[in-house]
Structure formats: structure tokens, C-alpha cells
């Protein structure tokens, strides 16, 4: 796109700059709508993150409390040996959804508990309790990761959109408006001069015929 301040003051240049200004204003309106949608989405996601983090923290506290009980019952070494056995089989799937062109992740985390590979002899019920509490923590991680990823993507796109809105508002649109005003002023002056010249020519011809 040529610099509008460098275009010659002609009607062709004026029409070109007016078209560019119209396109810039339409683009600005679209970006403003996109910015508002992304801002609403971000606020919703932040509330969801806050709720998710509170839930995750609560589950972590419960799981650590259960683990402490197991250590008191079985001893640290007993818990360590019992914990070597795999507790669950995990799998995940990531899909994408689009918000104003922003791809947001949909994380599905599946955790299937595995049967205990050890005998119950020597294993306290407190260890089974701890095992269940940590599995609950794992099940929440998928949603937590999904929301955090969405917040990061929406915030990044919102920042890019805001920069483009600012560039249109503070640079491109005012620059085109100034260029249009400059060219219109020059063209109006040229029309006045042309009108005055035509009046003089007409007067001269009238004097010659008199």
C-alpha cells in the first residue's frame, strides 16, 4: 500500500485513498467486534481457571493428607514400595474448537484404575485411600490443562488484535483522513483558479466582441 502522504493531489489519488479509508474503517469495526468477543471469552475462561485451580488445590490437599496418613500407618518405606506399582492407565485426546479464528484445545484425559498387583497383606487401608485421592487429582488435570491452554491462546490473540486496532485508530485511519483533506484542499483551490481563469477568458472574449 503506497504512502497516502506521497500520492499526487489528483482525483484518481483521492478515490484510491477514500477506498482504502473505507476498507480500513470496515476492518477496524470487524477487529473491534473480534476484540469484544475475545474479551468476553477471556473473562469467562479466567473465572473457569479460578474455579478449576481451587478444585485442584483442594484435591491436592486431600491427597497429601491421605498420603501422610498412609505413611504414619505403613511407614515411609512401606508406602514407597507399595507406590512402585502402577495405579492407573492414562490416555488423552486433544481436539480443537474455534473462537473468532482462535483454535482452543479440548483435552479429554481418561484414567482407568488398574487392579492392585500386590496382596492386601501388609497394605493399610490408608494406602488405598491415598491411591484413590491421587487418582482424583489426575482426573482433574485434563480440564485444568485445557482451560489454561485456552487462556494463553485467547490472551495472545487479544493482544495481537488490540495492536491492530491501535494501529488503525492511531496511524492508518488518521493518515488517510489527513491525505484526503490535503488533496481535497488542493483540488478545491485548482477548481477556484480554473473558474477564475474561465471567467477572465469569457470577459476577454466579450470585450473583443464589443
N, C-alpha and C positions, 0 to 999 in steps of 0.2 A: 504494500500500500504506500503510494507516494506521500511525501510530507505535504499536507494541505497548505502550509505556510509558504511553500515553494512553487505552488501552481500559479500560472499566469492568471490575471484577472479577466477571464473570459466567461461567456455564458456556458460554454462546454465544461469548464472547470467548476463553475457554480453548480451545475446539475450533478456532476460527479460527486462533489463534496456533500451536497444535500442527500444524495442516495446513501453515501457512506454514513452520514449522521443518522439517517433513518434506521439503517441496519444496526448501528451502534446502540441506539436507543431501544430497539427491539431486543437486542442481545442483553442489554442491561436489565430490562424487565424480566426476561427469562432467568437470568442469573439471580435476580432478587427473589423470584419465586423459588428457585432451587435452594437458595440460602435459607429461606424461611422453613422449607420442608426439612432440610438437613438439621437446622437448629432445633426444630421440634423433635426430630428423631434422636438427636444427641441428648436432649434433656430427658427423654423417655429412657434411653439406654443408661444414662447416669443414675437415674432412680433405680433401674433394674440392677446395675452394678452394686449400688449401695445395699440393696436388699440381699443380693447374692453373696456379697462379701460378709455381711452379718451372719448369714446362714452358714457359710463355710467356716467362719471363725468359731461359731458355736459348735459345729460338728467336730472341729479340730480340738476344742477344749474338752468336749465329751470323750473323744478318742484318747487324748493324752491322759485324762483322768482314769479311764478304763485300763490303759496301759500301766499306769502307776499301781493300780490295784493288783494287776496280774504279777507285776514284779514283786510286790510285797508278799503275794501268795506263793509264787513259784521261785522267786529269786531271779536276779538279772540274767544269770547264765541259763536257767531253765527257759526263760522267755526267749532268749536269743536262739537257743537250739530249736525250740518249737516254731519260732518265726522263720526258720530257714525253709520250711515247706511252703510252696506256692499257695496263696489263699484264693486266687481267682484267675480266671482267664478274661482278658480285656480286649476289646476291639473297638474301633471307632470309624465313623464315616463323616466326611465333610461335604456338604452341599453349599450352594451359593444362592442368595436372594439379592435382588437389585433394588436399591433405593436411589432414584434420580441418577442412575448410571453408576452408582457405587456398589460394588459386589461385597455383600456381607456374608460371613460364614454361618452355616447352620451345622453345629457339631453334635453328632449323635455318638455318645460314649456308652458302650454296653459292657457291663461287668457281670460275669457269671461265676458265682462262688464254686470252688472245687471241693470235692469231698475231702475230709481230713485224711491224710495219708498215715497218721500215727494212731496208736491205740490211746484210749482215753485214760489208761493208767498213767498216773504221774502228771496229767494235764488238768489244771484247775479250770473250773467253770469261768473264772475271771478272765482267763486267756481267750476262751470262746467269745466272751462279751467284748473284749478288746478287738478281737478279729472282726466281729460284726460292725463295731463302731468305725473301724478304719475302712471297711468296705463302703460304708455310707459316705465317708469323706470322698472316696474315689468316685462315687456316682455323681457327686456334685461338681466335680472338676470340669466335666464336659461343658455344662451350662456356663460355668464361670469363665472358662476359656472363650466360649462363643461370644459372650457379652463383652468381654474385654477386647477381643479382636474387632468387634463391631464398633466399639467406642473409638478405637485407634483409627480405623478406616474412615469413619464419618467425620471425626475431628480433622483429619488430614485433608479430606476433600472440602470441608467447610472452610478451612484456612485458604486453600487454593481458590475457591470460589470468591471469598472475601477480597483476596488480592486482585482478582479480575474485576470485581465490582468497583473497587477503589480506583483501578487504572482507568476504567471507563468514566467514572464520575469526575476524577480529578485531572485527567490528562486528555484522553481521546475526545470525549464529547466537548469539553470547553475549547480544545484546539480547533475542532471543526466549526464550532459556533463562531469563534473569532475569525476564522478564514472566510466563512460565509459573509460575516459583517464587513470584512475588508473588501471582498470582491463586489458586494452589492454597493458599497460606497463608491468604488471606482467606476462601476457601470453606471450608477446614477449620475455621477459627475460627467462621464462621457456622453450620456444622453442629453444632459443640460447643455453641454458645449455643442453637441450636434444640433440641438434645437435652436440655439442662438445663431449658429452658422447658417442654418436653413432660413431663419428669419432675415438675416443680413442679405443672403443671396436673393431672397424674394423681394426685399426692399430695393436692392440694386437694380433688379430687372424692372420693377415698377417705375423707378426713376428714369431708367433708359427709355421706357415706352412713353413717358410723359412728354 
